[in-house]
């Protein structure tokens, strides 16, 4: 399986750059096109299985983005709680949508996605929460009010086991966030990085993992044991296979 672990593959969520289709920054579209399997059959796995209207809009949005970027599809199917039996092996490209990490994680477990992806040889694109849930041990960084202060909130969850990387998306938007009266990074995530390295990515950066190696494309930061350092800048690459 070839993994594209993205923060946002369709442009920055803060609207700082206009993007039509997929975001070509840091060679993303070029790298994806080089591995695109012809007229691919695509599957989008939702993050919020009951949000039917939003899921339909998301599927249409990504189908349009792929088309505008010149990536031909035979069809784009959606997997939420309306779907019947779905066999990921029937698809060439699988996209894991963005949303609330614990909600998506519970859905993945309910549908047995980890087991159903075993041996898949196609392309998988993670988007935000989908990227985070691709890890073997998922860090569910607190996001909603109450999660940072709730001692019952579970920050570590079993994931899909597709990568050992714990990626924190949308870093340019969240780095200065406060949650429950605490600084999201300095007061919450920095302490959680003790013994658990994180890779913080702004929108436009991504990790390409294939053949046992993982490469960071674009700006990215390593947070480990409470220390943050920059690994590379825009239009640069770094090997992150051993993180």
C-alpha positions as CSV (number, residue, x, y, z in Angstrom):
1,X,0.0,0.0,0.0
2,X,1.2,3.5,-0.8
3,X,0.2,6.1,1.9
4,X,-0.3,9.8,1.4
5,X,-0.7,11.1,5.0
6,X,-2.0,14.7,4.6
7,X,-3.1,17.6,6.7
8,X,-5.4,19.0,4.0
9,X,-4.9,17.8,0.4
10,X,-7.3,20.5,-1.0
11,X,-5.6,23.6,0.4
12,X,-5.3,25.3,3.7
13,X,-8.4,25.3,5.9
14,X,-7.7,28.9,7.0
15,X,-8.1,30.2,3.4
16,X,-4.6,31.6,3.3
17,X,-4.1,30.3,-0.3
18,X,-6.7,29.7,-3.0
19,X,-6.6,26.1,-4.3
20,X,-8.7,24.7,-7.1
21,X,-8.8,20.9,-7.0
22,X,-6.0,19.2,-5.0
23,X,-3.2,21.3,-3.5
24,X,-0.1,21.0,-5.8
25,X,2.2,22.4,-3.1
26,X,5.3,20.4,-2.3
27,X,4.7,18.1,-5.3
28,X,1.6,16.5,-3.9
29,X,-0.4,16.3,-7.1
30,X,2.7,15.2,-9.1
31,X,3.6,12.5,-6.6
32,X,0.0,11.3,-6.5
33,X,-0.4,11.3,-10.3
34,X,2.8,9.2,-10.6
35,X,1.1,6.5,-8.5
36,X,-2.4,6.9,-9.7
37,X,-3.7,3.5,-11.0
38,X,-5.3,4.5,-14.3
39,X,-9.1,5.1,-14.1
40,X,-9.2,4.3,-10.5
41,X,-12.2,3.2,-8.5
42,X,-12.3,5.3,-5.4
43,X,-13.8,4.9,-1.9
44,X,-14.2,7.6,0.7
45,X,-14.6,6.4,4.3
46,X,-16.4,9.0,6.4
47,X,-15.4,10.3,9.8
48,X,-19.0,11.0,11.0
49,X,-21.0,8.0,9.9
50,X,-24.4,9.6,10.7
51,X,-23.7,13.0,9.1
52,X,-25.3,11.9,5.8
53,X,-25.7,15.3,4.2
54,X,-22.2,16.5,5.1
55,X,-20.8,13.2,3.9
56,X,-22.5,13.5,0.5
57,X,-21.1,17.0,0.2
58,X,-17.6,15.8,1.1
59,X,-17.8,13.0,-1.4
60,X,-18.9,15.4,-4.2
61,X,-16.2,17.8,-3.2
62,X,-13.4,15.3,-3.4
63,X,-14.7,13.8,-6.6
64,X,-14.6,17.3,-8.1
65,X,-11.1,18.0,-6.8
66,X,-9.7,14.8,-8.2
67,X,-11.3,15.5,-11.6
68,X,-10.0,19.1,-11.7
69,X,-6.5,17.8,-10.9
70,X,-6.6,15.4,-13.8
71,X,-6.9,12.2,-11.8
72,X,-9.4,10.0,-13.7
73,X,-11.9,8.0,-11.6
74,X,-14.4,5.3,-12.7
75,X,-16.4,6.2,-9.7
76,X,-16.2,7.6,-6.2
77,X,-18.2,5.7,-3.6
78,X,-18.9,6.7,0.0
79,X,-18.8,4.5,3.1
80,X,-20.9,5.8,6.0
81,X,-23.6,4.0,8.1
82,X,-25.9,3.9,5.1
83,X,-23.6,1.5,3.2
84,X,-24.1,-2.2,3.0
85,X,-21.3,-4.7,2.6
86,X,-18.2,-2.8,1.4
87,X,-15.0,-4.5,0.3
88,X,-12.0,-2.2,0.3
89,X,-10.1,-4.6,-1.9
90,X,-12.5,-3.7,-4.8
91,X,-11.0,-0.2,-4.8
92,X,-7.8,1.2,-6.2
93,X,-7.8,4.4,-4.1
94,X,-9.2,4.8,-0.5
95,X,-9.5,8.2,1.1
96,X,-10.0,8.4,4.9
97,X,-12.0,11.6,5.5
98,X,-11.4,14.3,8.1
99,X,-13.4,15.0,11.2
100,X,-13.4,14.2,15.0
101,X,-10.7,11.6,15.7
102,X,-12.5,9.5,18.4
103,X,-15.8,9.4,16.4
104,X,-14.0,8.2,13.3
105,X,-11.9,5.8,15.3
106,X,-15.1,4.2,16.7
107,X,-16.6,3.9,13.2
108,X,-13.4,2.3,11.9
109,X,-13.5,-0.3,14.6
110,X,-17.3,-1.0,14.1
111,X,-16.8,-1.7,10.4
112,X,-13.6,-3.7,11.0
113,X,-11.6,-1.5,8.7
114,X,-8.2,-2.5,10.0
115,X,-8.8,-6.1,9.1
116,X,-10.5,-5.3,5.8
117,X,-7.5,-3.2,4.7
118,X,-5.0,-6.0,5.4
119,X,-3.1,-6.8,2.3
120,X,-4.5,-3.9,0.3
121,X,-2.1,-2.9,-2.5
122,X,-3.6,0.4,-3.7
123,X,-3.3,4.0,-2.7
124,X,-4.6,5.3,0.6
125,X,-5.0,9.0,1.3
126,X,-5.4,10.2,4.8
127,X,-7.1,13.6,5.5
128,X,-6.6,15.2,8.9
129,X,-8.4,12.8,11.3
130,X,-8.0,10.0,8.7
131,X,-4.2,10.5,8.8
132,X,-4.2,10.4,12.6
133,X,-6.3,7.2,12.7
134,X,-4.0,5.5,10.2
135,X,-1.5,5.1,13.0
136,X,-1.1,1.9,15.0
137,X,-1.5,3.8,18.3
138,X,-3.6,6.9,17.6
139,X,-3.1,10.2,19.5
140,X,-6.5,11.8,19.7
141,X,-5.3,15.4,20.5
142,X,-8.1,17.1,22.4
143,X,-10.2,19.2,20.1
144,X,-13.7,19.9,21.5
145,X,-14.5,21.9,24.6
146,X,-14.2,19.8,27.7
147,X,-11.8,17.2,26.2
148,X,-8.6,18.7,27.5
149,X,-9.9,19.0,31.0
150,X,-11.9,15.7,31.2
151,X,-9.8,13.0,33.0
152,X,-12.0,10.4,31.3
153,X,-11.2,11.6,27.8
154,X,-9.0,8.9,26.2
155,X,-6.1,10.3,24.3
156,X,-4.6,7.1,23.0
157,X,-6.6,4.7,20.9
158,X,-5.9,1.6,18.8
159,X,-5.8,2.6,15.1
160,X,-5.5,1.0,11.6
161,X,-1.8,0.1,12.0
162,X,-0.8,1.5,8.6
163,X,2.0,3.7,10.0
164,X,3.9,4.3,13.2
165,X,3.8,8.0,12.8
166,X,1.6,10.2,15.0
167,X,0.8,13.2,12.9
168,X,-0.8,16.5,14.1
169,X,-2.5,18.3,11.2
170,X,-3.4,21.9,10.6
171,X,-0.4,23.1,12.7
172,X,-0.5,26.6,11.3
173,X,-4.1,27.0,12.6
174,X,-3.8,25.1,15.9
175,X,-0.3,26.0,17.2
176,X,-1.6,29.0,19.2
177,X,-5.0,27.5,20.2
178,X,-6.4,27.5,23.7
179,X,-8.7,24.8,25.0
180,X,-10.4,24.6,28.4
181,X,-8.3,27.4,29.6
182,X,-5.0,25.7,28.6
183,X,-2.6,26.2,25.7
184,X,-3.3,23.2,23.4
185,X,0.3,22.6,22.6
186,X,2.4,23.9,25.4
187,X,0.1,22.7,28.2
188,X,-1.5,19.6,26.7
189,X,0.4,18.1,23.8
190,X,4.0,18.9,24.9
191,X,3.6,16.8,28.0
192,X,1.9,14.1,26.0
193,X,5.0,13.9,23.8
194,X,7.1,12.3,26.5
195,X,8.2,9.1,24.9
196,X,5.8,9.6,22.0
197,X,7.2,11.7,19.1
198,X,4.7,13.7,17.1
199,X,5.0,15.1,13.6
200,X,3.2,18.5,13.3
201,X,2.2,19.4,9.8
202,X,0.7,22.6,8.4
203,X,-1.7,22.4,5.5
204,X,0.2,21.8,2.3
205,X,2.7,19.3,3.8
206,X,2.3,15.6,3.8
207,X,4.1,12.3,4.3
208,X,4.5,9.8,1.5
209,X,5.1,6.2,2.8
210,X,5.9,3.3,0.5
211,X,8.3,0.4,0.3
212,X,9.1,0.6,4.0
213,X,10.2,4.3,3.9
214,X,8.4,7.5,4.9
215,X,9.3,10.9,3.5
216,X,8.0,14.3,4.7
217,X,7.4,16.8,1.9
218,X,7.2,20.4,3.0
219,X,7.2,22.2,6.3
220,X,7.1,20.0,9.3
221,X,8.1,19.9,12.9
222,X,9.1,17.1,15.3
223,X,7.7,17.3,18.8
224,X,9.4,14.9,21.1
225,X,9.8,14.9,24.9
226,X,8.5,18.4,25.2
227,X,10.9,19.8,22.6
228,X,9.8,21.1,19.2
229,X,12.2,21.4,16.3
230,X,11.7,22.0,12.6
231,X,12.6,19.2,10.3
232,X,12.3,20.9,6.9
233,X,10.7,23.9,5.1
234,X,8.5,24.3,2.1
235,X,9.9,22.5,-1.0
236,X,12.2,20.4,1.1
237,X,12.1,16.7,2.1
238,X,13.1,14.8,5.1
239,X,13.2,11.0,5.8
240,X,10.9,10.3,8.8
241,X,11.0,6.5,8.6
242,X,12.6,6.1,12.0
243,X,10.3,8.5,14.0
